[in-house]
């Protein structure tokens, strides 16, 4: 029922998104974090099905789902930030029903001249059983990732009371997203940081850095990546990651899926699978173990990325979104589901065994989340975002659409119209952002959905919380939301610009 204690093969939630939640279509990160209920990120090891050293079983590092329980009460919390330097923590529980910022249990204030930004990551930094938060923060030209240690007591907290900072800026910019993995196979948690606009040898190829041993990185604060993966060409936006790594070949070492949605002269996009163990030094994207190309020009394949067992057969699958894929019609978009064990290796979007596609101008696949159980049946469910969907498909007003597909071994494909549910943004020229699953906020046994609309009400912002259930009704966000949080801190605060969850 969405318990964060399920041992997933290194599926660690990030803040995908961590693209900022409520981001517009220019965002190119889809990593996410969080978990259902309470839990820790203490790592353990487990024997894999394949042989390891000396013919014995290979060991795979397991990381339990990190919970969004920053308050330490054993319930998942809703973590929301605005663009004015305020992080709001709404404590979860059976009475969860916030309606505005004043309902927040705790606040973290970035301080004068400072603002929060991506990336975000929930993790138990010191292995004490309490969730902590890694948060991007910019103070003028100074950019770093702050470590906000939990549990947070009720009330306000100044960010400078949490002194630990990670120097992760590259080319003057923070990572667009973070992920946890074990790419070197040493059974220690590694940190992946993606920089889609970063340069390598003077060319803006995009860069993904892998830091060995997250605990050591946090203790030092300014670690150097043990491995760097660089994109193939300038302007490809190489670096979209899910943040949830998986061992797709069952060799005891995790593998990493990376998207480059602007690859190719015509923007067809491309996705790369890098198998672990990853060698130290620089790795060229062209040397990836598996490369999957988009279907058509401007398909933007790799805009959305996810790894995990969606069909319930015990094998990790690859999910790749292409917002401009026109297999089902112009600008409909499509998500390809490449089922494990990936034999023979796919090379093209059309090699996927299952698809979820949009209708009309949905641009399906802008973001993908498959790391929650929305209907409580024990299967992982798919939550996808179509960034171009309009209210009536004739008025040309992009508001976005959330599409939910319940995971099952019998899943054979779906569209916006045939999905288990689809929820459009309200009739306004404002598009809501990629969805997050922060866990079971109201403690009813179902994982929930949170999505931001930072442009609402003169940029005061809004956050929709849609409660999971055995059946989720389709409709509009304002009517589907179990809880609706409106920003009241001031115009231009843009509450919901960042929503933390997987």
Secondary structure as GFF3:
##gff-version 3
##sequence-region A 1 502
A	DSSP	beta_strand	43	51	.	.	.	ID=ss1
A	DSSP	three_ten_helix	53	55	.	.	.	ID=ss2
A	DSSP	beta_strand	57	63	.	.	.	ID=ss3
A	DSSP	beta_strand	78	81	.	.	.	ID=ss4
A	DSSP	beta_strand	86	90	.	.	.	ID=ss5
A	DSSP	three_ten_helix	101	103	.	.	.	ID=ss6
A	DSSP	beta_strand	106	109	.	.	.	ID=ss7
A	DSSP	beta_strand	114	123	.	.	.	ID=ss8
A	DSSP	beta_strand	132	139	.	.	.	ID=ss9
A	DSSP	beta_strand	142	148	.	.	.	ID=ss10
A	DSSP	beta_strand	155	158	.	.	.	ID=ss11
A	DSSP	three_ten_helix	159	161	.	.	.	ID=ss12
A	DSSP	beta_strand	165	166	.	.	.	ID=ss13
A	DSSP	beta_strand	177	181	.	.	.	ID=ss14
A	DSSP	beta_strand	190	195	.	.	.	ID=ss15
A	DSSP	beta_strand	207	211	.	.	.	ID=ss16
A	DSSP	alpha_helix	214	220	.	.	.	ID=ss17
A	DSSP	beta_strand	227	230	.	.	.	ID=ss18
A	DSSP	beta_strand	238	240	.	.	.	ID=ss19
A	DSSP	beta_strand	256	260	.	.	.	ID=ss20
A	DSSP	beta_strand	270	274	.	.	.	ID=ss21
A	DSSP	beta_strand	281	284	.	.	.	ID=ss22
A	DSSP	three_ten_helix	285	287	.	.	.	ID=ss23
A	DSSP	beta_strand	290	293	.	.	.	ID=ss24
A	DSSP	beta_strand	301	308	.	.	.	ID=ss25
A	DSSP	beta_strand	317	322	.	.	.	ID=ss26
A	DSSP	beta_strand	334	338	.	.	.	ID=ss27
A	DSSP	three_ten_helix	349	351	.	.	.	ID=ss28
A	DSSP	beta_strand	354	357	.	.	.	ID=ss29
A	DSSP	beta_strand	364	372	.	.	.	ID=ss30
A	DSSP	beta_strand	381	386	.	.	.	ID=ss31
A	DSSP	beta_strand	401	405	.	.	.	ID=ss32
A	DSSP	beta_strand	414	415	.	.	.	ID=ss33
A	DSSP	beta_strand	421	424	.	.	.	ID=ss34
A	DSSP	beta_strand	436	439	.	.	.	ID=ss35
A	DSSP	beta_strand	448	452	.	.	.	ID=ss36
A	DSSP	alpha_helix	456	459	.	.	.	ID=ss37
A	DSSP	beta_strand	462	466	.	.	.	ID=ss38
A	DSSP	beta_strand	475	476	.	.	.	ID=ss39
A	DSSP	alpha_helix	477	480	.	.	.	ID=ss40
A	DSSP	beta_strand	483	486	.	.	.	ID=ss41
A	DSSP	beta_strand	498	500	.	.	.	ID=ss42
###
